[in-house]
């Protein structure tokens, strides 16, 4: 008689709802690839520009990691207020070149300007992630990375923007490291997932601690 093999356990044994409060394609993909197949996506409706302005009004030398953390918390709590039974994940990423903070470019012309300013120099990325429950943040962290762009030519920049299409408009810094944007760099120091916009391993550990994922 052939023995009956026990069924393999599923990666996600998820007794609770988990919501991603972000419309980011890459963040959703990272979590889904990690086994959160029942993940819900509800982008947060918060005024990021107003939050940034409020922080800058409090201090003219606000740290970029603090900006990322405050924005991630605001997103998580906003969605959590309307979904109090769920664990809500909020995330944000800030790019700093010296004292200047960069946001996602509004169009290709601005993407070109950002990349021209960043080429040949080292900048820092700060990615924050927050978990909120019943309308309040219950956990959060910020991780940083350092990236050095090579001194690429104007011709290369033109070709990159032409081939990349709208992709540079979806990421702070106007590049997607998981795609053509990798060719923009000489050196990268930091966690890969953090650079993509989500400190994934600490987040998964916290979800397991909260028994939202199988241990």
Biotite code that builds the C-alpha atoms (Angstrom):
import biotite.structure as struc

atoms = struc.array([
    struc.Atom([0.000, 0.000, 0.000], chain_id="A", res_id=1, res_name="UNK", atom_name="CA", element="C"),
    struc.Atom([1.345, 3.403, -0.940], chain_id="A", res_id=2, res_name="UNK", atom_name="CA", element="C"),
    struc.Atom([1.634, 5.618, 2.140], chain_id="A", res_id=3, res_name="UNK", atom_name="CA", element="C"),
    struc.Atom([-0.427, 8.771, 2.125], chain_id="A", res_id=4, res_name="UNK", atom_name="CA", element="C"),
    struc.Atom([1.735, 11.843, 2.373], chain_id="A", res_id=5, res_name="UNK", atom_name="CA", element="C"),
    struc.Atom([0.434, 14.579, 4.702], chain_id="A", res_id=6, res_name="UNK", atom_name="CA", element="C"),
    struc.Atom([-0.509, 17.803, 2.916], chain_id="A", res_id=7, res_name="UNK", atom_name="CA", element="C"),
    struc.Atom([2.124, 20.495, 2.820], chain_id="A", res_id=8, res_name="UNK", atom_name="CA", element="C"),
    struc.Atom([1.366, 23.466, 5.083], chain_id="A", res_id=9, res_name="UNK", atom_name="CA", element="C"),
    struc.Atom([0.455, 26.707, 3.382], chain_id="A", res_id=10, res_name="UNK", atom_name="CA", element="C"),
    struc.Atom([2.890, 29.590, 3.759], chain_id="A", res_id=11, res_name="UNK", atom_name="CA", element="C"),
    struc.Atom([0.193, 31.992, 4.906], chain_id="A", res_id=12, res_name="UNK", atom_name="CA", element="C"),
    struc.Atom([-2.071, 30.819, 7.700], chain_id="A", res_id=13, res_name="UNK", atom_name="CA", element="C"),
    struc.Atom([-3.757, 34.121, 8.090], chain_id="A", res_id=14, res_name="UNK", atom_name="CA", element="C"),
    struc.Atom([-6.545, 34.311, 10.683], chain_id="A", res_id=15, res_name="UNK", atom_name="CA", element="C"),
    struc.Atom([-6.677, 38.087, 10.318], chain_id="A", res_id=16, res_name="UNK", atom_name="CA", element="C"),
    struc.Atom([-7.065, 40.514, 7.468], chain_id="A", res_id=17, res_name="UNK", atom_name="CA", element="C"),
    struc.Atom([-3.866, 42.132, 6.294], chain_id="A", res_id=18, res_name="UNK", atom_name="CA", element="C"),
    struc.Atom([-4.179, 45.341, 4.297], chain_id="A", res_id=19, res_name="UNK", atom_name="CA", element="C"),
    struc.Atom([-1.511, 47.206, 2.378], chain_id="A", res_id=20, res_name="UNK", atom_name="CA", element="C"),
    struc.Atom([-2.271, 50.929, 2.555], chain_id="A", res_id=21, res_name="UNK", atom_name="CA", element="C"),
    struc.Atom([-0.339, 51.658, -0.619], chain_id="A", res_id=22, res_name="UNK", atom_name="CA", element="C"),
    struc.Atom([-0.978, 51.561, -4.344], chain_id="A", res_id=23, res_name="UNK", atom_name="CA", element="C"),
    struc.Atom([2.649, 50.653, -5.038], chain_id="A", res_id=24, res_name="UNK", atom_name="CA", element="C"),
    struc.Atom([2.883, 47.788, -7.502], chain_id="A", res_id=25, res_name="UNK", atom_name="CA", element="C"),
    struc.Atom([6.288, 46.677, -6.274], chain_id="A", res_id=26, res_name="UNK", atom_name="CA", element="C"),
    struc.Atom([5.285, 46.629, -2.587], chain_id="A", res_id=27, res_name="UNK", atom_name="CA", element="C"),
    struc.Atom([2.246, 44.525, -3.398], chain_id="A", res_id=28, res_name="UNK", atom_name="CA", element="C"),
    struc.Atom([4.373, 42.195, -5.499], chain_id="A", res_id=29, res_name="UNK", atom_name="CA", element="C"),
    struc.Atom([6.984, 41.788, -2.759], chain_id="A", res_id=30, res_name="UNK", atom_name="CA", element="C"),
    struc.Atom([4.350, 40.827, -0.190], chain_id="A", res_id=31, res_name="UNK", atom_name="CA", element="C"),
    struc.Atom([2.481, 38.534, -2.553], chain_id="A", res_id=32, res_name="UNK", atom_name="CA", element="C"),
    struc.Atom([5.707, 36.797, -3.588], chain_id="A", res_id=33, res_name="UNK", atom_name="CA", element="C"),
    struc.Atom([6.497, 36.304, 0.100], chain_id="A", res_id=34, res_name="UNK", atom_name="CA", element="C"),
    struc.Atom([3.270, 34.327, 0.521], chain_id="A", res_id=35, res_name="UNK", atom_name="CA", element="C"),
    struc.Atom([0.667, 36.901, 1.558], chain_id="A", res_id=36, res_name="UNK", atom_name="CA", element="C"),
    struc.Atom([-1.750, 35.717, -1.089], chain_id="A", res_id=37, res_name="UNK", atom_name="CA", element="C"),
    struc.Atom([-4.826, 37.036, 0.733], chain_id="A", res_id=38, res_name="UNK", atom_name="CA", element="C"),
    struc.Atom([-3.394, 40.545, 0.965], chain_id="A", res_id=39, res_name="UNK", atom_name="CA", element="C"),
    struc.Atom([-5.902, 43.354, 0.469], chain_id="A", res_id=40, res_name="UNK", atom_name="CA", element="C"),
    struc.Atom([-4.830, 46.660, -1.060], chain_id="A", res_id=41, res_name="UNK", atom_name="CA", element="C"),
    struc.Atom([-6.483, 49.909, 0.023], chain_id="A", res_id=42, res_name="UNK", atom_name="CA", element="C"),
    struc.Atom([-4.354, 52.947, -0.891], chain_id="A", res_id=43, res_name="UNK", atom_name="CA", element="C"),
    struc.Atom([-4.390, 55.599, 1.824], chain_id="A", res_id=44, res_name="UNK", atom_name="CA", element="C"),
    struc.Atom([-6.030, 58.919, 1.034], chain_id="A", res_id=45, res_name="UNK", atom_name="CA", element="C"),
    struc.Atom([-3.638, 61.298, 2.784], chain_id="A", res_id=46, res_name="UNK", atom_name="CA", element="C"),
    struc.Atom([-2.216, 64.628, 1.671], chain_id="A", res_id=47, res_name="UNK", atom_name="CA", element="C"),
    struc.Atom([1.512, 63.868, 1.650], chain_id="A", res_id=48, res_name="UNK", atom_name="CA", element="C"),
    struc.Atom([2.447, 67.383, 0.581], chain_id="A", res_id=49, res_name="UNK", atom_name="CA", element="C"),
    struc.Atom([0.544, 68.862, 3.521], chain_id="A", res_id=50, res_name="UNK", atom_name="CA", element="C"),
    struc.Atom([2.210, 66.460, 5.963], chain_id="A", res_id=51, res_name="UNK", atom_name="CA", element="C"),
    struc.Atom([5.654, 67.292, 4.582], chain_id="A", res_id=52, res_name="UNK", atom_name="CA", element="C"),
    struc.Atom([4.891, 71.011, 4.792], chain_id="A", res_id=53, res_name="UNK", atom_name="CA", element="C"),
    struc.Atom([3.780, 70.614, 8.400], chain_id="A", res_id=54, res_name="UNK", atom_name="CA", element="C"),
    struc.Atom([7.001, 68.835, 9.318], chain_id="A", res_id=55, res_name="UNK", atom_name="CA", element="C"),
    struc.Atom([9.123, 71.481, 7.608], chain_id="A", res_id=56, res_name="UNK", atom_name="CA", element="C"),
    struc.Atom([7.168, 74.211, 9.392], chain_id="A", res_id=57, res_name="UNK", atom_name="CA", element="C"),
    struc.Atom([8.176, 72.652, 12.709], chain_id="A", res_id=58, res_name="UNK", atom_name="CA", element="C"),
    struc.Atom([11.851, 72.470, 11.771], chain_id="A", res_id=59, res_name="UNK", atom_name="CA", element="C"),
    struc.Atom([13.865, 73.617, 8.764], chain_id="A", res_id=60, res_name="UNK", atom_name="CA", element="C"),
    struc.Atom([16.301, 70.695, 9.188], chain_id="A", res_id=61, res_name="UNK", atom_name="CA", element="C"),
    struc.Atom([13.926, 67.753, 9.505], chain_id="A", res_id=62, res_name="UNK", atom_name="CA", element="C"),
    struc.Atom([15.633, 64.376, 9.105], chain_id="A", res_id=63, res_name="UNK", atom_name="CA", element="C"),
    struc.Atom([14.574, 62.376, 6.024], chain_id="A", res_id=64, res_name="UNK", atom_name="CA", element="C"),
    struc.Atom([14.086, 59.157, 8.007], chain_id="A", res_id=65, res_name="UNK", atom_name="CA", element="C"),
    struc.Atom([11.605, 60.992, 10.232], chain_id="A", res_id=66, res_name="UNK", atom_name="CA", element="C"),
    struc.Atom([9.677, 62.218, 7.183], chain_id="A", res_id=67, res_name="UNK", atom_name="CA", element="C"),
    struc.Atom([9.417, 58.651, 5.864], chain_id="A", res_id=68, res_name="UNK", atom_name="CA", element="C"),
    struc.Atom([8.278, 57.349, 9.246], chain_id="A", res_id=69, res_name="UNK", atom_name="CA", element="C"),
    struc.Atom([5.622, 60.017, 9.744], chain_id="A", res_id=70, res_name="UNK", atom_name="CA", element="C"),
    struc.Atom([4.194, 59.479, 6.254], chain_id="A", res_id=71, res_name="UNK", atom_name="CA", element="C"),
    struc.Atom([4.116, 55.683, 6.656], chain_id="A", res_id=72, res_name="UNK", atom_name="CA", element="C"),
    struc.Atom([2.314, 56.054, 9.980], chain_id="A", res_id=73, res_name="UNK", atom_name="CA", element="C"),
    struc.Atom([-0.219, 58.506, 8.549], chain_id="A", res_id=74, res_name="UNK", atom_name="CA", element="C"),
    struc.Atom([-1.066, 56.092, 5.729], chain_id="A", res_id=75, res_name="UNK", atom_name="CA", element="C"),
    struc.Atom([-1.389, 53.067, 7.993], chain_id="A", res_id=76, res_name="UNK", atom_name="CA", element="C"),
    struc.Atom([-3.560, 54.851, 10.566], chain_id="A", res_id=77, res_name="UNK", atom_name="CA", element="C"),
    struc.Atom([-5.818, 56.437, 7.938], chain_id="A", res_id=78, res_name="UNK", atom_name="CA", element="C"),
    struc.Atom([-6.759, 53.061, 6.460], chain_id="A", res_id=79, res_name="UNK", atom_name="CA", element="C"),
    struc.Atom([-6.838, 51.365, 9.862], chain_id="A", res_id=80, res_name="UNK", atom_name="CA", element="C"),
    struc.Atom([-9.500, 53.757, 11.145], chain_id="A", res_id=81, res_name="UNK", atom_name="CA", element="C"),
    struc.Atom([-11.945, 52.356, 8.592], chain_id="A", res_id=82, res_name="UNK", atom_name="CA", element="C"),
    struc.Atom([-10.717, 48.746, 8.946], chain_id="A", res_id=83, res_name="UNK", atom_name="CA", element="C"),
    struc.Atom([-10.290, 48.277, 12.676], chain_id="A", res_id=84, res_name="UNK", atom_name="CA", element="C"),
    struc.Atom([-10.308, 44.474, 12.531], chain_id="A", res_id=85, res_name="UNK", atom_name="CA", element="C"),
    struc.Atom([-7.274, 44.315, 10.232], chain_id="A", res_id=86, res_name="UNK", atom_name="CA", element="C"),
    struc.Atom([-3.537, 44.748, 10.492], chain_id="A", res_id=87, res_name="UNK", atom_name="CA", element="C"),
    struc.Atom([-2.752, 47.628, 8.137], chain_id="A", res_id=88, res_name="UNK", atom_name="CA", element="C"),
    struc.Atom([0.684, 48.088, 6.589], chain_id="A", res_id=89, res_name="UNK", atom_name="CA", element="C"),
    struc.Atom([1.736, 51.623, 5.687], chain_id="A", res_id=90, res_name="UNK", atom_name="CA", element="C"),
    struc.Atom([4.987, 52.439, 3.902], chain_id="A", res_id=91, res_name="UNK", atom_name="CA", element="C"),
    struc.Atom([6.861, 55.394, 2.515], chain_id="A", res_id=92, res_name="UNK", atom_name="CA", element="C"),
    struc.Atom([10.241, 56.163, 1.007], chain_id="A", res_id=93, res_name="UNK", atom_name="CA", element="C"),
    struc.Atom([12.284, 59.354, 1.033], chain_id="A", res_id=94, res_name="UNK", atom_name="CA", element="C"),
    struc.Atom([15.382, 60.113, -1.042], chain_id="A", res_id=95, res_name="UNK", atom_name="CA", element="C"),
    struc.Atom([17.915, 62.571, 0.317], chain_id="A", res_id=96, res_name="UNK", atom_name="CA", element="C"),
    struc.Atom([20.805, 64.162, -1.539], chain_id="A", res_id=97, res_name="UNK", atom_name="CA", element="C"),
    struc.Atom([22.503, 66.167, 1.161], chain_id="A", res_id=98, res_name="UNK", atom_name="CA", element="C"),
    struc.Atom([19.795, 68.392, 2.640], chain_id="A", res_id=99, res_name="UNK", atom_name="CA", element="C"),
    struc.Atom([17.523, 68.146, -0.407], chain_id="A", res_id=100, res_name="UNK", atom_name="CA", element="C"),
    struc.Atom([14.614, 65.715, -0.352], chain_id="A", res_id=101, res_name="UNK", atom_name="CA", element="C"),
    struc.Atom([13.293, 64.274, -3.613], chain_id="A", res_id=102, res_name="UNK", atom_name="CA", element="C"),
    struc.Atom([9.738, 63.165, -4.416], chain_id="A", res_id=103, res_name="UNK", atom_name="CA", element="C"),
    struc.Atom([8.433, 61.122, -7.343], chain_id="A", res_id=104, res_name="UNK", atom_name="CA", element="C"),
    struc.Atom([8.867, 63.097, -10.572], chain_id="A", res_id=105, res_name="UNK", atom_name="CA", element="C"),
    struc.Atom([5.677, 64.533, -12.016], chain_id="A", res_id=106, res_name="UNK", atom_name="CA", element="C"),
    struc.Atom([6.716, 64.011, -15.646], chain_id="A", res_id=107, res_name="UNK", atom_name="CA", element="C"),
    struc.Atom([9.604, 62.922, -17.848], chain_id="A", res_id=108, res_name="UNK", atom_name="CA", element="C"),
    struc.Atom([11.176, 66.378, -17.818], chain_id="A", res_id=109, res_name="UNK", atom_name="CA", element="C"),
    struc.Atom([11.330, 66.322, -14.031], chain_id="A", res_id=110, res_name="UNK", atom_name="CA", element="C"),
    struc.Atom([12.652, 62.748, -14.091], chain_id="A", res_id=111, res_name="UNK", atom_name="CA", element="C"),
    struc.Atom([15.476, 63.941, -16.341], chain_id="A", res_id=112, res_name="UNK", atom_name="CA", element="C"),
    struc.Atom([16.214, 66.816, -13.951], chain_id="A", res_id=113, res_name="UNK", atom_name="CA", element="C"),
    struc.Atom([16.313, 64.486, -10.919], chain_id="A", res_id=114, res_name="UNK", atom_name="CA", element="C"),
    struc.Atom([18.626, 61.992, -12.606], chain_id="A", res_id=115, res_name="UNK", atom_name="CA", element="C"),
    struc.Atom([20.914, 64.783, -13.838], chain_id="A", res_id=116, res_name="UNK", atom_name="CA", element="C"),
    struc.Atom([21.253, 66.037, -10.271], chain_id="A", res_id=117, res_name="UNK", atom_name="CA", element="C"),
    struc.Atom([21.870, 62.544, -8.875], chain_id="A", res_id=118, res_name="UNK", atom_name="CA", element="C"),
    struc.Atom([24.381, 61.224, -11.435], chain_id="A", res_id=119, res_name="UNK", atom_name="CA", element="C"),
    struc.Atom([27.959, 60.871, -10.276], chain_id="A", res_id=120, res_name="UNK", atom_name="CA", element="C"),
    struc.Atom([26.888, 61.360, -6.640], chain_id="A", res_id=121, res_name="UNK", atom_name="CA", element="C"),
    struc.Atom([25.875, 59.297, -3.628], chain_id="A", res_id=122, res_name="UNK", atom_name="CA", element="C"),
    struc.Atom([22.375, 59.663, -2.220], chain_id="A", res_id=123, res_name="UNK", atom_name="CA", element="C"),
    struc.Atom([20.460, 57.993, 0.601], chain_id="A", res_id=124, res_name="UNK", atom_name="CA", element="C"),
    struc.Atom([17.136, 56.192, 0.573], chain_id="A", res_id=125, res_name="UNK", atom_name="CA", element="C"),
    struc.Atom([15.020, 55.796, 3.706], chain_id="A", res_id=126, res_name="UNK", atom_name="CA", element="C"),
    struc.Atom([12.189, 53.268, 3.642], chain_id="A", res_id=127, res_name="UNK", atom_name="CA", element="C"),
    struc.Atom([9.693, 53.198, 6.494], chain_id="A", res_id=128, res_name="UNK", atom_name="CA", element="C"),
    struc.Atom([7.061, 50.593, 7.314], chain_id="A", res_id=129, res_name="UNK", atom_name="CA", element="C"),
    struc.Atom([4.352, 50.812, 9.978], chain_id="A", res_id=130, res_name="UNK", atom_name="CA", element="C"),
    struc.Atom([1.670, 48.414, 11.189], chain_id="A", res_id=131, res_name="UNK", atom_name="CA", element="C"),
    struc.Atom([-1.536, 49.948, 12.536], chain_id="A", res_id=132, res_name="UNK", atom_name="CA", element="C"),
    struc.Atom([-4.359, 48.251, 14.382], chain_id="A", res_id=133, res_name="UNK", atom_name="CA", element="C"),
    struc.Atom([-7.714, 49.745, 15.403], chain_id="A", res_id=134, res_name="UNK", atom_name="CA", element="C"),
    struc.Atom([-6.638, 53.150, 14.127], chain_id="A", res_id=135, res_name="UNK", atom_name="CA", element="C"),
    struc.Atom([-3.300, 53.348, 15.971], chain_id="A", res_id=136, res_name="UNK", atom_name="CA", element="C"),
    struc.Atom([0.259, 52.513, 14.954], chain_id="A", res_id=137, res_name="UNK", atom_name="CA", element="C"),
    struc.Atom([1.504, 49.522, 16.954], chain_id="A", res_id=138, res_name="UNK", atom_name="CA", element="C"),
    struc.Atom([4.895, 48.909, 15.298], chain_id="A", res_id=139, res_name="UNK", atom_name="CA", element="C"),
    struc.Atom([7.215, 50.607, 12.880], chain_id="A", res_id=140, res_name="UNK", atom_name="CA", element="C"),
    struc.Atom([10.774, 50.958, 11.676], chain_id="A", res_id=141, res_name="UNK", atom_name="CA", element="C"),
    struc.Atom([12.921, 52.814, 9.151], chain_id="A", res_id=142, res_name="UNK", atom_name="CA", element="C"),
    struc.Atom([15.890, 51.388, 7.245], chain_id="A", res_id=143, res_name="UNK", atom_name="CA", element="C"),
    struc.Atom([18.379, 53.298, 5.106], chain_id="A", res_id=144, res_name="UNK", atom_name="CA", element="C"),
    struc.Atom([20.573, 52.560, 2.091], chain_id="A", res_id=145, res_name="UNK", atom_name="CA", element="C"),
    struc.Atom([23.272, 54.429, 0.163], chain_id="A", res_id=146, res_name="UNK", atom_name="CA", element="C"),
    struc.Atom([23.384, 54.415, -3.620], chain_id="A", res_id=147, res_name="UNK", atom_name="CA", element="C"),
    struc.Atom([26.017, 55.892, -5.908], chain_id="A", res_id=148, res_name="UNK", atom_name="CA", element="C"),
    struc.Atom([25.065, 56.701, -9.475], chain_id="A", res_id=149, res_name="UNK", atom_name="CA", element="C"),
    struc.Atom([27.690, 56.486, -12.173], chain_id="A", res_id=150, res_name="UNK", atom_name="CA", element="C"),
    struc.Atom([28.524, 59.511, -14.292], chain_id="A", res_id=151, res_name="UNK", atom_name="CA", element="C"),
    struc.Atom([26.462, 58.369, -17.276], chain_id="A", res_id=152, res_name="UNK", atom_name="CA", element="C"),
    struc.Atom([26.337, 60.427, -20.449], chain_id="A", res_id=153, res_name="UNK", atom_name="CA", element="C"),
    struc.Atom([23.459, 62.563, -21.683], chain_id="A", res_id=154, res_name="UNK", atom_name="CA", element="C"),
    struc.Atom([23.008, 60.089, -24.541], chain_id="A", res_id=155, res_name="UNK", atom_name="CA", element="C"),
    struc.Atom([22.630, 57.220, -22.087], chain_id="A", res_id=156, res_name="UNK", atom_name="CA", element="C"),
    struc.Atom([20.117, 59.241, -20.063], chain_id="A", res_id=157, res_name="UNK", atom_name="CA", element="C"),
    struc.Atom([18.074, 59.968, -23.197], chain_id="A", res_id=158, res_name="UNK", atom_name="CA", element="C"),
    struc.Atom([18.079, 56.278, -24.143], chain_id="A", res_id=159, res_name="UNK", atom_name="CA", element="C"),
    struc.Atom([17.163, 55.202, -20.607], chain_id="A", res_id=160, res_name="UNK", atom_name="CA", element="C"),
    struc.Atom([14.189, 57.553, -20.384], chain_id="A", res_id=161, res_name="UNK", atom_name="CA", element="C"),
    struc.Atom([13.002, 56.520, -23.838], chain_id="A", res_id=162, res_name="UNK", atom_name="CA", element="C"),
    struc.Atom([13.158, 52.787, -23.057], chain_id="A", res_id=163, res_name="UNK", atom_name="CA", element="C"),
    struc.Atom([11.819, 53.049, -19.508], chain_id="A", res_id=164, res_name="UNK", atom_name="CA", element="C"),
    struc.Atom([8.607, 54.831, -20.524], chain_id="A", res_id=165, res_name="UNK", atom_name="CA", element="C"),
    struc.Atom([6.485, 55.847, -17.520], chain_id="A", res_id=166, res_name="UNK", atom_name="CA", element="C"),
    struc.Atom([8.344, 53.572, -15.089], chain_id="A", res_id=167, res_name="UNK", atom_name="CA", element="C"),
    struc.Atom([10.649, 56.345, -13.753], chain_id="A", res_id=168, res_name="UNK", atom_name="CA", element="C"),
    struc.Atom([7.565, 58.334, -12.712], chain_id="A", res_id=169, res_name="UNK", atom_name="CA", element="C"),
    struc.Atom([6.506, 55.614, -10.262], chain_id="A", res_id=170, res_name="UNK", atom_name="CA", element="C"),
    struc.Atom([9.582, 55.732, -8.017], chain_id="A", res_id=171, res_name="UNK", atom_name="CA", element="C"),
    struc.Atom([11.344, 58.384, -5.997], chain_id="A", res_id=172, res_name="UNK", atom_name="CA", element="C"),
    struc.Atom([14.618, 59.180, -7.734], chain_id="A", res_id=173, res_name="UNK", atom_name="CA", element="C"),
    struc.Atom([13.142, 58.332, -11.142], chain_id="A", res_id=174, res_name="UNK", atom_name="CA", element="C"),
    struc.Atom([14.568, 54.832, -11.321], chain_id="A", res_id=175, res_name="UNK", atom_name="CA", element="C"),
    struc.Atom([13.407, 51.253, -10.808], chain_id="A", res_id=176, res_name="UNK", atom_name="CA", element="C"),
    struc.Atom([16.271, 49.223, -9.441], chain_id="A", res_id=177, res_name="UNK", atom_name="CA", element="C"),
    struc.Atom([14.531, 45.975, -10.359], chain_id="A", res_id=178, res_name="UNK", atom_name="CA", element="C"),
    struc.Atom([14.567, 47.004, -14.024], chain_id="A", res_id=179, res_name="UNK", atom_name="CA", element="C"),
    struc.Atom([16.576, 49.224, -16.366], chain_id="A", res_id=180, res_name="UNK", atom_name="CA", element="C"),
    struc.Atom([17.369, 51.571, -13.492], chain_id="A", res_id=181, res_name="UNK", atom_name="CA", element="C"),
    struc.Atom([20.046, 49.154, -12.273], chain_id="A", res_id=182, res_name="UNK", atom_name="CA", element="C"),
    struc.Atom([22.290, 50.383, -15.108], chain_id="A", res_id=183, res_name="UNK", atom_name="CA", element="C"),
    struc.Atom([22.355, 53.858, -13.573], chain_id="A", res_id=184, res_name="UNK", atom_name="CA", element="C"),
    struc.Atom([24.481, 52.760, -10.607], chain_id="A", res_id=185, res_name="UNK", atom_name="CA", element="C"),
    struc.Atom([28.120, 52.179, -9.707], chain_id="A", res_id=186, res_name="UNK", atom_name="CA", element="C"),
    struc.Atom([27.629, 51.052, -6.111], chain_id="A", res_id=187, res_name="UNK", atom_name="CA", element="C"),
    struc.Atom([24.753, 50.059, -3.839], chain_id="A", res_id=188, res_name="UNK", atom_name="CA", element="C"),
    struc.Atom([25.004, 49.658, -0.057], chain_id="A", res_id=189, res_name="UNK", atom_name="CA", element="C"),
    struc.Atom([21.962, 48.369, 1.764], chain_id="A", res_id=190, res_name="UNK", atom_name="CA", element="C"),
    struc.Atom([19.151, 45.851, 1.832], chain_id="A", res_id=191, res_name="UNK", atom_name="CA", element="C"),
    struc.Atom([17.611, 45.151, -1.583], chain_id="A", res_id=192, res_name="UNK", atom_name="CA", element="C"),
    struc.Atom([14.015, 45.169, -0.338], chain_id="A", res_id=193, res_name="UNK", atom_name="CA", element="C"),
    struc.Atom([14.582, 48.431, 1.521], chain_id="A", res_id=194, res_name="UNK", atom_name="CA", element="C"),
    struc.Atom([15.801, 50.002, -1.709], chain_id="A", res_id=195, res_name="UNK", atom_name="CA", element="C"),
    struc.Atom([12.644, 48.801, -3.455], chain_id="A", res_id=196, res_name="UNK", atom_name="CA", element="C"),
    struc.Atom([10.590, 50.564, -0.785], chain_id="A", res_id=197, res_name="UNK", atom_name="CA", element="C"),
    struc.Atom([9.756, 47.999, 1.907], chain_id="A", res_id=198, res_name="UNK", atom_name="CA", element="C"),
    struc.Atom([11.945, 46.601, 4.742], chain_id="A", res_id=199, res_name="UNK", atom_name="CA", element="C"),
    struc.Atom([10.456, 43.180, 4.096], chain_id="A", res_id=200, res_name="UNK", atom_name="CA", element="C"),
    struc.Atom([12.220, 40.801, 6.490], chain_id="A", res_id=201, res_name="UNK", atom_name="CA", element="C"),
    struc.Atom([11.551, 42.842, 9.663], chain_id="A", res_id=202, res_name="UNK", atom_name="CA", element="C"),
    struc.Atom([7.924, 43.260, 8.536], chain_id="A", res_id=203, res_name="UNK", atom_name="CA", element="C"),
    struc.Atom([7.428, 39.520, 8.019], chain_id="A", res_id=204, res_name="UNK", atom_name="CA", element="C"),
    struc.Atom([9.007, 38.827, 11.423], chain_id="A", res_id=205, res_name="UNK", atom_name="CA", element="C"),
    struc.Atom([6.590, 41.240, 13.084], chain_id="A", res_id=206, res_name="UNK", atom_name="CA", element="C"),
    struc.Atom([3.586, 39.695, 11.324], chain_id="A", res_id=207, res_name="UNK", atom_name="CA", element="C"),
    struc.Atom([4.669, 36.279, 12.614], chain_id="A", res_id=208, res_name="UNK", atom_name="CA", element="C"),
    struc.Atom([5.060, 37.712, 16.119], chain_id="A", res_id=209, res_name="UNK", atom_name="CA", element="C"),
    struc.Atom([1.486, 38.959, 15.891], chain_id="A", res_id=210, res_name="UNK", atom_name="CA", element="C"),
    struc.Atom([0.362, 35.507, 14.684], chain_id="A", res_id=211, res_name="UNK", atom_name="CA", element="C"),
    struc.Atom([-0.782, 36.950, 11.367], chain_id="A", res_id=212, res_name="UNK", atom_name="CA", element="C"),
    struc.Atom([1.547, 34.561, 9.521], chain_id="A", res_id=213, res_name="UNK", atom_name="CA", element="C"),
    struc.Atom([2.482, 30.968, 10.193], chain_id="A", res_id=214, res_name="UNK", atom_name="CA", element="C"),
    struc.Atom([5.579, 30.654, 12.380], chain_id="A", res_id=215, res_name="UNK", atom_name="CA", element="C"),
])
